[in-house]
Amino acid sequence: MVKGLHLGRKAQFALTYGLLGRLGPRWTLRCYWSFAEHRKALAQVLALRPDLIHAHDWDALPIAAVAAERLAIPFVYNAHEYAIDTFADRRLWQITMSAAIGHIEQRFAPSAALLITVSDYLADAMQSRLGTPAKPLVVRNIPEFVPIASPVKAADCILLHYHGVLSAGRGIETAIRALRHLPSEYRLRLVGPWTQTVFEKQMYSLIEELELSERVDIRAAVQATQLPSIASDADFGLVLLDGKTVHDRGALPNKFFEYLHAGLFIVASGSEEMKNLLQSYDCGAFIHDRSAETLAHLLLYVSQEKLRAGQENARNAALALSSMQEGRQLETSYRAILTQEP
């Protein structure tokens, strides 16, 4: 498997070639191969002489495609996000990276033996944009289910829970502001790393300004395998996207399934994929307007009976949505590719 760049490296990548990438595919690829680590990674893959190459994310795609062509073997492109829209809310990223990523995907993705993404919505969008004859395979990011002991829930509070990257565009400010419209027993817990210093300072200032220090619990990131257990004593799990981009509307993040494993009533916005699953399993609620007032109104509307029913349905959905089943799809596809006649 060829993995993508670390986030910090991507930032440097954007500065050195993203702007030039706006001049067209030729400059994009020249800049891409000007990075020594890309050339080194290509040499390492060629030396391994694999039977199949799996490119994880767009920035590994050229390496996989070129190596596969030289070795006369197939490669797979795993686009686990709608790459050109990933940080569409950041103007600088849009200016520097979106066009360049589009050039890379358009140049190499159609020659992959298999395209993979995480939802039907994104699969349809990718097929339409790239013009591929076959729809990408959908392999959802469902973590392995691990039974969790019945948690002890606090009787004197209603706990809202979010885990993941603490950055703009993820509904964190909305969740904090919603507390001002809710009784004092409603509390918010945030678990994860801050990735934007300015945003972090803004959120701490907001918490202080709204006098919510006693009602917002902010914790450091933990291992992914610990997240369902940590979340399990909460009542509601929040996944609040704004739905303005294809990336958001097709999003089906890991945390959605981790909340199911934790037995939380999920409140989501912005994603048609999450909306469909919430309706199918009746394990939460979807809001179309991602505002603090709308979120608060929804939370107040959920009765204790509806809350407990949604939590029970979430646990049932966790058993029905299997990581093993997703893995079997991938294994079957790999075997089909490797047994095809050249």
N, C-alpha and C positions, 0 to 999 in steps of 0.2 A: 504494500500500500504506500502510495506517495501522499504524504500529508501536506497541508497548506502551511503558510507562514504564521508565526506568532503575531499577535495583534500589534505589538510595538514595531515589529519588522514591517508589517503592512503599512504602518504610518510612514516609515522611511521610504518604502516602496512607492507610496502615493506621491511623495514629494519629488522623487527622482524620475519617475516615468509616467505618472498619471497625467500631468499637464501635457507632456509630449504625446501621450496616447490620444489626446483630442485631435491631433493632426491626422490620425488615421491608423489602420492596422499595421502598416509597415513600421512606423515609429514605435508603436506599442510593443511589437515583438523585438525590435532592436533594443529597446530599453529593458525589456524582460530578460533577454539573454546577456545583457551587460552585467547582471548580478552574478558574482562568482559562485554563490551557493546554488544558483539554478544550474549552472554548468556542472558543478560538482555533483549535484543530485542526479543529473542525467547520466554522468559517467558511472555513478554507483549503481543505478538501475541497470544500465547496460552490462555492467560486470556481473550482476546477479543472474542474468539470463533467465528471467522468470517465464512462466507459461501464460500468466495473465497479470495485468497491472490494474490496480484500483486507485484512481485519482480522487482524493478526498478534498473537495473544494476547488474553486476556480484557479487559484494560484499554483496548484499542482498539475493542472490540466495540460499545459504545453509540454512539461517534462514527460508525462505519461504518454501523450500522443506521439511525440517524436521518438521516444524509446520504442514504443510499440511498432512504429513504422520501420525502424532500423532492424528490429528483431523479428519482424514479420509475425507478430503475435497480436491478440486482441487486447483492448483496454476498456475499462469501465469508468464512467464519470459520475461521481456522486455529488450532485448539487443539492446539499441538504438545506440550502436557503435560496431565495430568488436573488442571486448575487448582485445584479445591477441595482437593486432596490434596498440592499441590506441596511444602509445608513442614509436613507433618502431624506431624513429630517435634518441632516447636517449639510449645509450648503457647500462647504469646502470639499467634503467627501464627494458630493455629486459632481462638482466641477472637475475634480482631479481623477476620480476613479471610475465612475459609472460607465463612461464611454469606452474606456480602456478594457474594462471587464467584458463589456459587450463584444468588443473586437476579438478578444481571446476566445470567448465561448462560441462565437459565430464561426471562427476559423477552425476550431478543433472538435467541439462537441458533436457535430453531425457525423463524424467518422468513428465515434465510439461504438463498440459492440453493444453497449447497454448504457442508458441514462437512468439515473436514480434520483428521486426526490422524496419529500416527506408527506405530500398530500396530493389529492386529486386536483385540487384547484391549481397548485403550482405545476403539476404535470401537464395540465391543459395549457397553461400559460407558456411553459417552456416549449412545448411542441409547436404552438402557434408562432412563437418568436423565432425559433431556430429552424422551423420548416422540416422537422424530422418526420419520416414516414410512420414511425411507431411512437406511441405515447410512452413517456418515461415510466419505469416501474416505480410504484409507490411502496416505500418501506418506511413505516412510521417510527419515530424515535421513542419507542416504548421500552423503558428500563425493565430489567428482570424483576418479577414480583417476589418480594420477600415478606412473609407474614409479619405483622406488627402486633405486639401485645396491646391489649386494650388500654388506651391512655387515660390518665387521670385529668379530666377537664376541670378547670376552675369554675366553681359554681357562681362566683360573683362577677364574672366578666364574659363578654362575647369577643372572641379573639379572631381578628382578621390576619391572614398570613400571606406574605410574599417571599419567595426565595428566587435568587438569580442575580444577574448583574444589576448593580444599583446605578442606573444611569438614566438620562433623559429619554423620553419616548416610551417608557414602560409603565406609565400610570402611577408612579410612586408619589408624585406631587398630588395627583387626584386623590389617592388613598389618604394621604395626610390631611388634606383639606376637608375630606368627607367627615372626619372625626368631629369637626366643628358643628356639623349638622346632626350629630348622633349623641345619645345620652352617654354619660361618663363611663358606663360599664363596657362600652365598646373600646377595644384596644387594637393596636396595630403592631405587628412584628415584621421586621425586615431582616432577611438573612442573605448575606452575599458581599462581594467586594465592590467598593466604590471605584469607578474607572474614569470619572471626570471630576477633577478637583473643584472646578467652579460650581458644578452641580451639587457636589457634596456640601460645600459651604452654604449654598442657597437653601438646601433642605434643612440643615441644622438651624439656619437663621429663621426659616419658616416655622419650624417646630417651636423655637423660642418665642417668636412673634405671636403665634396662636396659643401659647401657653399649654403645649401638649407634651412637655417633657416626660410627665408621669404616665402618658398613655401610648407612647411610641417606644418600642424596644428594638434597638438596632444591634444586630449581632454579626460577627465576622463569618466569612465563608467557611464551609465545612466540606468534607468529602461527599461526592454526589450520592454515594450509597447510603449516607446518613440522612439525607434530606427528607424522605418520607417519614421516618421515625420522628425527626425533629418537628415536622409539620403536624403530626397526628393529634396533638392536644389542642389544635386550633378548631375553629368552627367553619370559617370561610377561607377558601384559597382564591387569590386574586391573579388574573391574567388580563391586564387592561392595555389593549393596543388601540391605536386611533383609526385603523382601517383605511388610511388614505393611500396606501400603496398596494401593489400586487403582493409584495412580500408579507405585509400584515394580513391581508385578506385570505391568504393561503397558509398562514402560519399554524403550526401544530407543534408547539414547543414541548421539550421534555417535561417542564414543570407541570403541564396539564395532566400528564399521566402520573407524575409523582404525587400530585394532589389526589388523584383517584386512589392510588395505593395508600395514601394517608387517611382516606375516608372523609375528605372535606367536601363541603357544598361549594362548588366552583362558580365564581362570578367572572365572566369573561366579556370582552368587547373586541370589535375590530376584525375578527377572523370568521369567515364563513365556515371553515372546517371545524373550529371549536363549537360554533353555534349548532352545527349538524349533530355533533356527538352529544352535546348537552341535551338536545331534544330527543335523540334516540334512546339515551339511557336515563333521562329525567333526573340528572344528577347535579343540577345547578340552574343558573339563570344567565341570560345574555342581555346586555344593555347596548342600545344603538348609539346613545349619546354618552360619551366618556367624560362626564363632568362630575364634580364632587357632589353636587346636589342630586343628580340622577342616581349615583352610586348609593348615597345615603338613603334616598327614598326606597330603593330596591331592598337594601338591607333591613330597613324597618318593616317592609312589607312581608318579609319572610317570617312566618310564624314558627314557633318551636316544633310543631308537628311537621311542617313542610321542611324545616331544616333537618330534622332527624331522618325523614324519608329520603331526602336528597343525599345525605351522608351514607345511608345504607345502600342506595342505588350506586353511589360512587364505588363502594367496596365491591359490589357485584360486577360493575363495569371493569374494575381492575382485574378481576378473574377472567372476564370474557376477552379482554384486549391483551393478547399474549405476545411477549417479546419473542418467544419460541416460534410462533407462527410467522412473524415478520422475518426472523432469521432463516426459516425454511424457504421462504420465497427467494431470498438472496442466494442460498445454497443451490436451489434448483436452477436458478438463472445462470450461476457460474458453471454448473455441470453442463447445461445446454450449450453455453458458449464454447467450452473446452472440447466438447465432443462433435462440434460442427466440422464438416469437411472444409479444408482450406480452399 
